[in-house]
Amino acid sequence: MRPSAVRSEVREVMDIRQASSYLGISPDSLYKYASEGFIPAFKLGNRWRFKKSRIDEWMDQQSSAQSAPTQPVAVAARQRKPVRAAR
């Protein structure tokens, strides 16, 4: 394989730099999302790792949730306090 082909290959387990490139976001944003538990990740030692298959599943779930039709939510009428009689 050519050296450039090896670099562009997406691995099953990626570090933060590889995963951020795969997702098209900055490493800083990805680090924040991983720390908050927003995106599936795990720590190996003190470094974040990302499984491509888990990220792909997560993206599928996120896109399905956003494309699902939403039902209007009934909102209760605002209750007003009784007005005191003027003196």
N, CA and C atoms as a LAMMPS dump frame, in Angstrom:
ITEM: TIMESTEP
0
ITEM: NUMBER OF ATOMS
261
ITEM: BOX BOUNDS ff ff ff
-5.0000000000000000e+02 5.0000000000000000e+02
-5.0000000000000000e+02 5.0000000000000000e+02
-5.0000000000000000e+02 5.0000000000000000e+02
ITEM: ATOMS id mol type element x y z
1 1 1 N 0.829 -1.191 0
2 1 2 C 0 0 0
3 1 3 C 0.867 1.246 0
4 2 1 N 0.38 2.276 -0.653
5 2 2 C 1.088 3.547 -0.645
6 2 3 C 0.932 4.202 0.719
7 3 1 N 1.91 4.975 1.183
8 3 2 C 1.797 5.645 2.486
9 3 3 C 0.569 6.542 2.585
10 4 1 N 0.181 7.225 1.496
11 4 2 C -0.995 8.098 1.559
12 4 3 C -2.279 7.289 1.714
13 5 1 N -2.32 6.078 1.138
14 5 2 C -3.498 5.226 1.266
15 5 3 C -3.655 4.745 2.697
16 6 1 N -2.549 4.484 3.376
17 6 2 C -2.61 4.018 4.756
18 6 3 C -3.159 5.121 5.651
19 7 1 N -2.737 6.368 5.422
20 7 2 C -3.198 7.488 6.252
21 7 3 C -4.689 7.748 6.096
22 8 1 N -5.239 7.572 4.88
23 8 2 C -6.641 7.881 4.651
24 8 3 C -7.564 6.738 5.088
25 9 1 N -7.005 5.589 5.422
26 9 2 C -7.796 4.437 5.856
27 9 3 C -8.461 4.732 7.205
28 10 1 N -9.735 4.429 7.311
29 10 2 C -10.45 4.633 8.57
30 10 3 C -10.36 3.339 9.366
31 11 1 N -9.834 3.454 10.563
32 11 2 C -9.645 2.277 11.419
33 11 3 C -10.88 2.044 12.266
34 12 1 N -11.036 0.822 12.763
35 12 2 C -12.179 0.505 13.634
36 12 3 C -12.063 1.236 14.96
37 13 1 N -10.882 1.272 15.555
38 13 2 C -10.688 2.02 16.797
39 13 3 C -9.823 3.231 16.461
40 14 1 N -10.378 4.413 16.732
41 14 2 C -9.708 5.658 16.354
42 14 3 C -9.348 6.47 17.579
43 15 1 N -8.273 7.245 17.466
44 15 2 C -7.958 8.199 18.521
45 15 3 C -8.752 9.48 18.249
46 16 1 N -8.573 10.467 19.092
47 16 2 C -9.399 11.676 18.982
48 16 3 C -9.14 12.419 17.674
49 17 1 N -7.913 12.42 17.208
50 17 2 C -7.585 13.108 15.961
51 17 3 C -8.248 12.413 14.77
52 18 1 N -8.146 11.085 14.726
53 18 2 C -8.741 10.327 13.626
54 18 3 C -10.266 10.434 13.641
55 19 1 N -10.86 10.329 14.835
56 19 2 C -12.318 10.395 14.943
57 19 3 C -12.834 11.785 14.597
58 20 1 N -12.119 12.822 15.003
59 20 2 C -12.57 14.182 14.68
60 20 3 C -12.501 14.413 13.175
61 21 1 N -11.482 13.864 12.526
62 21 2 C -11.382 13.966 11.069
63 21 3 C -12.523 13.192 10.407
64 22 1 N -12.828 12.001 10.915
65 22 2 C -13.913 11.178 10.38
66 22 3 C -15.259 11.891 10.496
67 23 1 N -15.483 12.565 11.627
68 23 2 C -16.75 13.251 11.867
69 23 3 C -16.789 14.662 11.274
70 24 1 N -15.631 15.202 10.954
71 24 2 C -15.593 16.548 10.377
72 24 3 C -15.766 17.645 11.408
73 25 1 N -15.32 17.388 12.634
74 25 2 C -15.392 18.399 13.693
75 25 3 C -14.007 18.565 14.301
76 26 1 N -13.839 19.596 15.109
77 26 2 C -12.531 19.832 15.709
78 26 3 C -12.26 18.832 16.828
79 27 1 N -10.993 18.517 17.071
80 27 2 C -10.648 17.633 18.195
81 27 3 C -11.136 18.193 19.537
82 28 1 N -11.103 19.507 19.693
83 28 2 C -11.574 20.12 20.944
84 28 3 C -13.063 19.861 21.167
85 29 1 N -13.855 19.998 20.11
86 29 2 C -15.298 19.73 20.227
87 29 3 C -15.547 18.262 20.542
88 30 1 N -14.825 17.381 19.866
89 30 2 C -15.005 15.949 20.093
90 30 3 C -14.612 15.572 21.519
91 31 1 N -13.539 16.152 22.027
92 31 2 C -13.112 15.895 23.402
93 31 3 C -14.217 16.307 24.376
94 32 1 N -14.824 17.458 24.139
95 32 2 C -15.916 17.942 24.993
96 32 3 C -17.11 16.981 24.93
97 33 1 N -17.5 16.572 23.721
98 33 2 C -18.636 15.654 23.561
99 33 3 C -18.373 14.314 24.248
100 34 1 N -17.151 13.802 24.13
101 34 2 C -16.798 12.528 24.766
102 34 3 C -16.821 12.666 26.284
103 35 1 N -16.282 13.755 26.796
104 35 2 C -16.249 13.986 28.244
105 35 3 C -17.648 14.096 28.837
106 36 1 N -18.58 14.672 28.072
107 36 2 C -19.957 14.85 28.536
108 36 3 C -20.815 13.614 28.301
109 37 1 N -20.267 12.609 27.615
110 37 2 C -21.033 11.399 27.335
111 37 3 C -22.016 11.568 26.196
112 38 1 N -21.863 12.622 25.408
113 38 2 C -22.774 12.891 24.304
114 38 3 C -22.547 11.935 23.139
115 39 1 N -21.296 11.549 22.923
116 39 2 C -20.935 10.662 21.817
117 39 3 C -20.293 9.405 22.41
118 40 1 N -20.536 8.226 21.841
119 40 2 C -19.957 7.004 22.411
120 40 3 C -18.436 6.983 22.288
121 41 1 N -17.786 6.789 23.42
122 41 2 C -16.329 6.755 23.472
123 41 3 C -15.908 5.996 24.722
124 42 1 N -14.651 5.624 24.775
125 42 2 C -14.123 4.989 25.984
126 42 3 C -12.69 5.45 26.168
127 43 1 N -12.225 5.325 27.389
128 43 2 C -10.858 5.714 27.68
129 43 3 C -9.976 4.482 27.745
130 44 1 N -8.837 4.574 27.11
131 44 2 C -7.814 3.55 27.183
132 44 3 C -6.631 4.249 27.834
133 45 1 N -6.42 3.93 29.102
134 45 2 C -5.464 4.714 29.879
135 45 3 C -6.081 6.076 30.13
136 46 1 N -5.409 7.115 29.717
137 46 2 C -5.98 8.448 29.893
138 46 3 C -6.333 9.088 28.555
139 47 1 N -6.452 8.27 27.511
140 47 2 C -6.747 8.791 26.179
141 47 3 C -8.08 8.258 25.665
142 48 1 N -8.843 9.141 25.019
143 48 2 C -10.134 8.758 24.458
144 48 3 C -9.929 7.92 23.201
145 49 1 N -10.786 6.901 23.057
146 49 2 C -10.814 6.069 21.864
147 49 3 C -12.261 5.973 21.393
148 50 1 N -12.429 5.788 20.087
149 50 2 C -13.753 5.774 19.468
150 50 3 C -13.834 4.596 18.52
151 51 1 N -14.873 3.765 18.673
152 51 2 C -15.085 2.649 17.752
153 51 3 C -15.941 3.158 16.598
154 52 1 N -15.435 2.959 15.39
155 52 2 C -16.148 3.431 14.205
156 52 3 C -17.553 2.862 14.135
157 53 1 N -17.711 1.58 14.429
158 53 2 C -19.041 0.951 14.342
159 53 3 C -20.018 1.589 15.336
160 54 1 N -19.558 1.919 16.534
161 54 2 C -20.43 2.563 17.528
162 54 3 C -20.792 3.98 17.108
163 55 1 N -19.824 4.701 16.538
164 55 2 C -20.102 6.06 16.068
165 55 3 C -21.097 6.025 14.915
166 56 1 N -20.936 5.062 14.003
167 56 2 C -21.874 4.934 12.888
168 56 3 C -23.286 4.632 13.389
169 57 1 N -23.412 3.725 14.365
170 57 2 C -24.726 3.418 14.945
171 57 3 C -25.316 4.656 15.608
172 58 1 N -24.495 5.385 16.355
173 58 2 C -24.941 6.591 17.047
174 58 3 C -25.435 7.634 16.042
175 59 1 N -24.696 7.804 14.94
176 59 2 C -25.115 8.768 13.915
177 59 3 C -26.434 8.344 13.281
178 60 1 N -26.61 7.036 13.053
179 60 2 C -27.876 6.537 12.504
180 60 3 C -29.03 6.85 13.45
181 61 1 N -28.813 6.629 14.753
182 61 2 C -29.852 6.917 15.74
183 61 3 C -30.157 8.406 15.787
184 62 1 N -29.128 9.236 15.742
185 62 2 C -29.326 10.679 15.787
186 62 3 C -30.102 11.158 14.572
187 63 1 N -29.769 10.654 13.4
188 63 2 C -30.462 11.099 12.194
189 63 3 C -31.891 10.567 12.155
190 64 1 N -32.123 9.365 12.699
191 64 2 C -33.484 8.823 12.754
192 64 3 C -34.344 9.623 13.715
193 65 1 N -33.768 10.01 14.843
194 65 2 C -34.517 10.769 15.842
195 65 3 C -34.899 12.14 15.301
196 66 1 N -34.042 12.743 14.505
197 66 2 C -34.323 14.074 13.979
198 66 3 C -35.309 14.029 12.831
199 67 1 N -35.334 12.94 12.08
200 67 2 C -36.239 12.868 10.94
201 67 3 C -37.611 12.311 11.315
202 68 1 N -37.755 11.799 12.543
203 68 2 C -39.047 11.266 12.972
204 68 3 C -40.041 12.411 13.128
205 69 1 N -41.277 12.219 12.638
206 69 2 C -42.26 13.29 12.786
207 69 3 C -42.594 13.519 14.257
208 70 1 N -42.701 14.745 14.621
209 70 2 C -43.016 15.074 16.011
210 70 3 C -44.496 15.368 16.141
211 71 1 N -45.067 14.929 17.225
212 71 2 C -46.463 15.182 17.517
213 71 3 C -46.578 16.465 18.33
214 72 1 N -47.553 17.289 18.036
215 72 2 C -47.707 18.502 18.838
216 72 3 C -48.033 18.141 20.285
217 73 1 N -47.462 18.862 21.179
218 73 2 C -47.667 18.611 22.595
219 73 3 C -48.718 19.578 23.11
220 74 1 N -49.708 19.029 23.795
221 74 2 C -50.754 19.883 24.37
222 74 3 C -50.183 20.605 25.582
223 75 1 N -50.361 21.899 25.589
224 75 2 C -49.867 22.705 26.695
225 75 3 C -51.061 23.184 27.489
226 76 1 N -51.006 22.975 28.803
227 76 2 C -52.116 23.393 29.659
228 76 3 C -52.212 24.91 29.652
229 77 1 N -53.438 25.394 29.732
230 77 2 C -53.659 26.837 29.798
231 77 3 C -53.034 27.38 31.073
232 78 1 N -52.511 28.567 30.978
233 78 2 C -51.849 29.174 32.131
234 78 3 C -52.881 29.518 33.185
235 79 1 N -52.639 29.054 34.394
236 79 2 C -53.546 29.33 35.501
237 79 3 C -53.25 30.718 36.055
238 80 1 N -54.298 31.475 36.264
239 80 2 C -54.117 32.809 36.82
240 80 3 C -54.542 32.801 38.279
241 81 1 N -53.854 33.627 39.027
242 81 2 C -54.225 33.766 40.428
243 81 3 C -55.498 34.592 40.513
244 82 1 N -56.338 34.285 41.478
245 82 2 C -57.547 35.109 41.617
246 82 3 C -57.159 36.551 41.983
247 83 1 N -57.903 37.484 41.421
248 83 2 C -57.625 38.89 41.679
249 83 3 C -58.385 39.324 42.914
250 84 1 N -57.678 40.014 43.796
251 84 2 C -58.346 40.53 45.001
252 84 3 C -59.231 41.701 44.649
253 85 1 N -60.299 41.834 45.383
254 85 2 C -61.196 42.958 45.169
255 85 3 C -60.499 44.24 45.585
256 86 1 N -60.726 45.308 44.826
257 86 2 C -60.127 46.606 45.166
258 86 3 C -60.782 47.16 46.41
259 87 1 N -60.049 47.89 47.237
260 87 2 C -60.611 48.454 48.461
261 87 3 C -61.029 49.862 48.264
